[in-house]
Amino acid sequence: MDGEPRLLLWAFTEEERDTLNTLLARIGAPSAKAIRKNQAMVPLSKIIHQDKTGEISYDSAERVLLFYNIPQQGVMFLINFFKQQKLPACIYAVVTEHSMEWPFHQLLEHLIEERESFERNIRESDQPGH
């Protein structure tokens, strides 16, 4: 993937985004950019590289923080750093070559399904007999 490393946010309030950007500035990282509601139906590649918007608005209160073109070590550092700072709970995900072409709302729905499946598997493994 090419382009500047960046963080993309979904469903963070302006205050939460400002807090996050203050933390990022403290460690010398670039600020995070919000994905707007009218971008949710647009492929991530067009959001990232062209700041494209769409005709249809989409809404979800599920907070997401996407890492684009950030090395794995940097992603792990940032996730740990954010958790230590007690940022609002969110789904952390890395934009991949595959997901670059997905509209954001499709990636969001996929991430929610993955989380629910993971949580269901944990609950089931906690049941007697597993």
C-alpha positions as YAML, in Angstrom:
chain: A
units: angstrom
residues:
- id: 1
  name: MET
  ca: [0.00, 0.00, 0.00]
- id: 2
  name: ASP
  ca: [1.16, 3.50, -0.67]
- id: 3
  name: GLY
  ca: [0.53, 6.86, 0.85]
- id: 4
  name: GLU
  ca: [1.18, 8.51, 4.16]
- id: 5
  name: PRO
  ca: [0.51, 6.45, 7.28]
- id: 6
  name: ARG
  ca: [-2.68, 7.61, 8.94]
- id: 7
  name: LEU
  ca: [-5.36, 6.88, 11.48]
- id: 8
  name: LEU
  ca: [-9.01, 7.04, 10.51]
- id: 9
  name: LEU
  ca: [-11.81, 7.42, 13.03]
- id: 10
  name: TRP
  ca: [-15.48, 6.57, 12.90]
- id: 11
  name: ALA
  ca: [-18.15, 7.65, 15.43]
- id: 12
  name: PHE
  ca: [-15.79, 9.51, 17.73]
- id: 13
  name: THR
  ca: [-17.14, 12.80, 19.06]
- id: 14
  name: GLU
  ca: [-15.26, 15.97, 18.24]
- id: 15
  name: GLU
  ca: [-14.08, 16.12, 21.85]
- id: 16
  name: GLU
  ca: [-12.83, 12.49, 21.73]
- id: 17
  name: ARG
  ca: [-11.04, 13.19, 18.44]
- id: 18
  name: ASP
  ca: [-9.41, 16.31, 19.93]
- id: 19
  name: THR
  ca: [-8.25, 14.29, 22.96]
- id: 20
  name: LEU
  ca: [-6.85, 11.58, 20.69]
- id: 21
  name: ASN
  ca: [-5.06, 14.13, 18.50]
- id: 22
  name: THR
  ca: [-3.53, 15.79, 21.57]
- id: 23
  name: LEU
  ca: [-2.17, 12.38, 22.63]
- id: 24
  name: LEU
  ca: [-0.87, 11.70, 19.12]
- id: 25
  name: ALA
  ca: [0.88, 15.08, 19.00]
- id: 26
  name: ARG
  ca: [2.52, 14.28, 22.35]
- id: 27
  name: ILE
  ca: [4.24, 11.24, 20.80]
- id: 28
  name: GLY
  ca: [4.98, 12.94, 17.47]
- id: 29
  name: ALA
  ca: [2.39, 11.01, 15.46]
- id: 30
  name: PRO
  ca: [0.17, 12.58, 12.78]
- id: 31
  name: SER
  ca: [-3.36, 13.50, 13.77]
- id: 32
  name: ALA
  ca: [-6.31, 11.20, 13.11]
- id: 33
  name: LYS
  ca: [-8.90, 11.99, 10.46]
- id: 34
  name: ALA
  ca: [-12.61, 11.32, 10.82]
- id: 35
  name: ILE
  ca: [-14.53, 9.32, 8.23]
- id: 36
  name: ARG
  ca: [-17.68, 11.34, 7.64]
- id: 37
  name: LYS
  ca: [-21.18, 9.86, 7.43]
- id: 38
  name: ASN
  ca: [-21.39, 10.72, 3.72]
- id: 39
  name: GLN
  ca: [-18.20, 8.69, 3.11]
- id: 40
  name: ALA
  ca: [-19.42, 5.40, 4.58]
- id: 41
  name: MET
  ca: [-20.65, 4.05, 1.24]
- id: 42
  name: VAL
  ca: [-17.38, 4.99, -0.51]
- id: 43
  name: PRO
  ca: [-14.46, 2.52, -0.88]
- id: 44
  name: LEU
  ca: [-11.70, 3.12, 1.66]
- id: 45
  name: SER
  ca: [-9.15, 3.69, -1.12]
- id: 46
  name: LYS
  ca: [-11.17, 6.69, -2.34]
- id: 47
  name: ILE
  ca: [-11.63, 8.01, 1.21]
- id: 48
  name: ILE
  ca: [-7.92, 7.68, 1.99]
- id: 49
  name: HIS
  ca: [-6.42, 8.93, -1.27]
- id: 50
  name: GLN
  ca: [-9.08, 11.31, -2.62]
- id: 51
  name: ASP
  ca: [-11.26, 12.27, 0.38]
- id: 52
  name: LYS
  ca: [-14.29, 11.29, -1.75]
- id: 53
  name: THR
  ca: [-17.81, 11.59, -0.43]
- id: 54
  name: GLY
  ca: [-20.98, 9.87, -1.52]
- id: 55
  name: GLU
  ca: [-24.62, 10.72, -1.99]
- id: 56
  name: ILE
  ca: [-25.88, 8.43, 0.77]
- id: 57
  name: SER
  ca: [-25.26, 9.01, 4.45]
- id: 58
  name: TYR
  ca: [-24.77, 6.13, 6.90]
- id: 59
  name: ASP
  ca: [-24.78, 6.13, 10.66]
- id: 60
  name: SER
  ca: [-23.53, 3.78, 13.33]
- id: 61
  name: ALA
  ca: [-22.52, 4.53, 16.91]
- id: 62
  name: GLU
  ca: [-19.87, 1.78, 16.80]
- id: 63
  name: ARG
  ca: [-16.50, 3.49, 17.29]
- id: 64
  name: VAL
  ca: [-13.74, 2.33, 14.95]
- id: 65
  name: LEU
  ca: [-10.09, 3.30, 14.71]
- id: 66
  name: LEU
  ca: [-8.42, 2.21, 11.47]
- id: 67
  name: PHE
  ca: [-4.68, 2.02, 10.91]
- id: 68
  name: TYR
  ca: [-3.56, 2.67, 7.34]
- id: 69
  name: ASN
  ca: [-0.02, 1.97, 6.14]
- id: 70
  name: ILE
  ca: [1.37, 1.72, 9.69]
- id: 71
  name: PRO
  ca: [3.86, -1.09, 10.42]
- id: 72
  name: GLN
  ca: [2.63, -3.83, 12.77]
- id: 73
  name: GLN
  ca: [5.00, -2.73, 15.53]
- id: 74
  name: GLY
  ca: [3.58, 0.80, 15.31]
- id: 75
  name: VAL
  ca: [0.01, -0.51, 15.40]
- id: 76
  name: MET
  ca: [0.72, -2.55, 18.53]
- id: 77
  name: PHE
  ca: [2.46, 0.40, 20.19]
- id: 78
  name: LEU
  ca: [-0.47, 2.71, 19.43]
- id: 79
  name: ILE
  ca: [-3.14, 0.25, 20.61]
- id: 80
  name: ASN
  ca: [-1.31, -0.24, 23.91]
- id: 81
  name: PHE
  ca: [-0.76, 3.50, 24.23]
- id: 82
  name: PHE
  ca: [-4.46, 4.25, 23.59]
- id: 83
  name: LYS
  ca: [-5.57, 1.63, 26.10]
- id: 84
  name: GLN
  ca: [-3.27, 3.13, 28.76]
- id: 85
  name: GLN
  ca: [-4.83, 6.54, 28.09]
- id: 86
  name: LYS
  ca: [-8.30, 5.10, 28.69]
- id: 87
  name: LEU
  ca: [-9.74, 6.23, 25.37]
- id: 88
  name: PRO
  ca: [-13.35, 5.22, 24.65]
- id: 89
  name: ALA
  ca: [-13.76, 1.56, 23.73]
- id: 90
  name: CYS
  ca: [-13.58, 0.97, 20.00]
- id: 91
  name: ILE
  ca: [-12.81, -1.59, 17.35]
- id: 92
  name: TYR
  ca: [-9.18, -1.39, 16.22]
- id: 93
  name: ALA
  ca: [-8.48, -2.63, 12.69]
- id: 94
  name: VAL
  ca: [-5.79, -2.45, 10.05]
- id: 95
  name: VAL
  ca: [-6.71, -1.50, 6.49]
- id: 96
  name: THR
  ca: [-5.50, -4.31, 4.22]
- id: 97
  name: GLU
  ca: [-5.00, -4.55, 0.45]
- id: 98
  name: HIS
  ca: [-8.29, -6.48, 0.39]
- id: 99
  name: SER
  ca: [-10.33, -4.14, 2.58]
- id: 100
  name: MET
  ca: [-9.04, -1.04, 0.71]
- id: 101
  name: GLU
  ca: [-11.64, -1.65, -1.97]
- id: 102
  name: TRP
  ca: [-14.55, -2.18, 0.43]
- id: 103
  name: PRO
  ca: [-16.96, 0.61, 1.17]
- id: 104
  name: PHE
  ca: [-16.37, 1.63, 4.78]
- id: 105
  name: HIS
  ca: [-19.84, 0.52, 5.93]
- id: 106
  name: GLN
  ca: [-19.13, -2.99, 4.64]
- id: 107
  name: LEU
  ca: [-15.87, -3.16, 6.58]
- id: 108
  name: LEU
  ca: [-17.64, -1.85, 9.69]
- id: 109
  name: GLU
  ca: [-20.34, -4.54, 9.44]
- id: 110
  name: HIS
  ca: [-17.65, -7.20, 8.93]
- id: 111
  name: LEU
  ca: [-15.70, -5.99, 11.98]
- id: 112
  name: ILE
  ca: [-18.83, -6.06, 14.14]
- id: 113
  name: GLU
  ca: [-19.62, -9.62, 12.98]
- id: 114
  name: GLU
  ca: [-16.05, -10.71, 13.76]
- id: 115
  name: ARG
  ca: [-16.21, -9.22, 17.25]
- id: 116
  name: GLU
  ca: [-19.57, -10.86, 17.97]
- id: 117
  name: SER
  ca: [-18.30, -14.22, 16.74]
- id: 118
  name: PHE
  ca: [-15.18, -13.89, 18.91]
- id: 119
  name: GLU
  ca: [-17.26, -12.97, 21.98]
- id: 120
  name: ARG
  ca: [-19.67, -15.86, 21.30]
- id: 121
  name: ASN
  ca: [-16.76, -18.31, 21.07]
- id: 122
  name: ILE
  ca: [-15.38, -17.06, 24.38]
- id: 123
  name: ARG
  ca: [-18.76, -17.44, 26.09]
- id: 124
  name: GLU
  ca: [-19.17, -20.96, 24.69]
- id: 125
  name: SER
  ca: [-15.68, -22.00, 25.75]
- id: 126
  name: ASP
  ca: [-16.52, -20.85, 29.29]
- id: 127
  name: GLN
  ca: [-19.47, -23.26, 29.38]
- id: 128
  name: PRO
  ca: [-19.03, -26.57, 31.28]
- id: 129
  name: GLY
  ca: [-17.91, -29.42, 29.05]
- id: 130
  name: HIS
  ca: [-15.71, -27.30, 26.77]
...
